Amino acid sequence: MPSTPRRILVGRLFHESHSFSSQVTSRKAFEIRHGEDLLAHAGHSGTTLGGIVKRAAELGCEVVPTVSAVAPPGGLVDHSFYTQFREAFIALVRRERYDAIALELHGAMATTEVQDADGDLLVRLREAVGLDIPIGIGLDLHAHVTQAMLRSVEICIACKENPHSDVVSCGERVVECLAAMLDGSFEPVLTMAKVPMILPGAAETGSGPLAEIHARARALAGAHPEIWDISLFNVYPYADDNDMGQAVVVLTHGPTQLAQRAADELAQLFWAWRERFRDNLSTIDEALDLVRQDRGRRPYILADMGDRVLAGAPGDSTAIIEHALGRADRLRGAIPVTDPDSVQAAAKAGIGARVTLGIGGRLTPGFAALTVSGVVAAINDGRFVIKGPFGAGEETSLGHTAVLVVDDRLSILLTSSPGFTHDPAAFESQGIDVASQDFVVVKSGYHYKLNFAGIGTPLGVATPGIGYYTPGLLHWKRARFWPEHELPEREIRSFVYGKSLKKVG
């Protein structure tokens, strides 16, 4: 044991950036915390940063906080905000004294000028601290892992589950690996294999081909002690960057041909099984028919797959509202819609006023506003605390909000900003009783299943929008991948990184 506690510098920059959204993610979208405020919130949050802070303290390390900035997925990040954050963060890093650095990043952040913002940040961080300070990162499994990122760090670990129920343990593992480096018992080497494809469906890790590939990864790690971690990255499909694709990153103690073989084997499974990655989603009417027929499982939690804010879409679809209003069964529902203009109009009219508004459809290309009449039931600042477990304890905002009750049965949650509606607190904080609804619409495809567990029955719905991969819908300028593009059969691309190694590939 060292005579003085190891000092671990921690921070977070977390955003998943949709290259095809018309909305720019500005400074106001980010929840930003510094210093002791960061530690106070991370200590009880269901996040990778929370796991980093928790495990560092358990290991007797002194945690050195810097800054945390988190925003819901959305359009490209304003580059000027990013550069200001980056320079302020690097300045903090230069001022502090520490033995290692542990960061939570998403891994799929892009700005209006830089496609690989996470890689850019890490390259500049490495330049600032030199080669002797180990850097560990905990990433979302939907990261777009790049060579720039892996060249700049010693530890790179993803959460393993979708929905992301293991983000805290991901952070814990990052710190454990850094601590082993510091005591001399671990010499990390990262081996990556990439295959040029995305998952057009079947993205949950608990079933289907992903469950089988993860089981194989666990078997490989369990059989070989030199393998400390295998992370499978199901790349964020709405990035437009070079070298996009499924990535396998194997973390080993020292260089070994075993890592190369394991990475290649798992990457080959993705490619060989690519046609198995398909979803079987309900249409909107099929979903609403099920809600009508099966009272015992209400409320149904309907995942608006095409307009998923948690995939970077703006959240302005009214497709489910339009279908619900056109039916004779008068189902009760709660539906969020991003529409700052309608929020402003509702607020001007005041609580209790009856208004006619054209809601939604202003942000996503091809969408149109839907005219509805209703009563303004609530006006709110949109702030709430996520119950979790995914993101538990995180403070967040929907922007200025209004609740419009249409046809005495549909509670339309109008928000000024796309936000985290994967959690019941998003609705309850605005006065909407989730339990009294026949259905609740969430702008999430997977994580809502964790946070609405025991509250409602999950159901994925095929809806229009830029939040669900549809061949030919979007137009990539840089990225080339299956199934969007015709690709010849080719070998898996592999790379190895470590302090004592030069990159090979």
PEZI-V944146 format. One line per field, one symbol per residue. phi: phi as a letter, one per 40 degrees, with the letter a starting at -180 (. if undefined). burial: I if it has 9 or more other C-alpha atoms within 8 Angstrom, else O. A space follows every 50 residues. Layout:
BEGIN
phi=???
burial=???
END
This chain:
BEGIN
phi=.ccbccbbcbaabbabbccbccccccdccccbbbfccdcccccbbcbccd cccccccccgcccbcbabbbbcdacdcdcccdcccdccccccccccbaba bbbbbchbcbbcbbcbcccccccccccccgccccbbbbbccccccbcdcc cbbcbbbbcbbbcccbcccccccdcdcccccccgcabcbbbbbbbcabcc afccccagcccccccccccccccbdcccabbbbcdccbcbbcgcidbbbb bbcgcacdccccccdccccdccbdcccbbbccccccccccdccbccbccc bcccccbcccbhccgbcbdcccccccbccfccabbcacacccdccccccg cgccbbbcbggbbcdgcbcbcbbabccabacgcabccgccgdgccaacgd babbcbffabccccbcbcacbcbdcdcccbgcccccccabcbcabbcccc cbdgbaccacbcbchccbcbdgcbbccbcbacccbcbccacccbabbadc bccbi
burial=OOOOOIIIIIIIIIIIIIIOIOIIIIOOIIIOIIIOOIIOIIIIIIIIII IIIIIIIOOOIIIIIIIIIIIIIIIIIIIOIIOOOIOOIIOIIOOOOIII IIIIIIIIIIIIOIIIIIIIIIIIIIOIIOOOIIIIIIIIIIIIIIOIII IIIIIIIIIIIIIIIIIIIIIIIIIIIIOIIOOOOIIIIIIIIIIIIIII OIIIIOOIIIIIIIOIIIOIIOOOOOIIIIIIIIIIOOIIIOOIIIIIII IIIIOOOOIIOIIIOIIIIIIOIOOOIIOOOIIIOOIIOOIIOOOOIIII IIIIIIIIIIIIIIIIIIOOIIIIOOOOOOIIIIIIIIIIOIIOOIIOII IOOIIOIIIIIIIIOOIOIIOIIIIIIIIIIIIIIIIIIIIIIIIIIIII IIIIIIOOIIIIIIIIIIIIIIIIIIIIIIOIOIOOIIIIIIIIIIIIII IIIOOIIIIIIIIIIIIIOOOOOOOOOOIIIIIOOOOOOOOIOIIIIIOO OOOOO
END
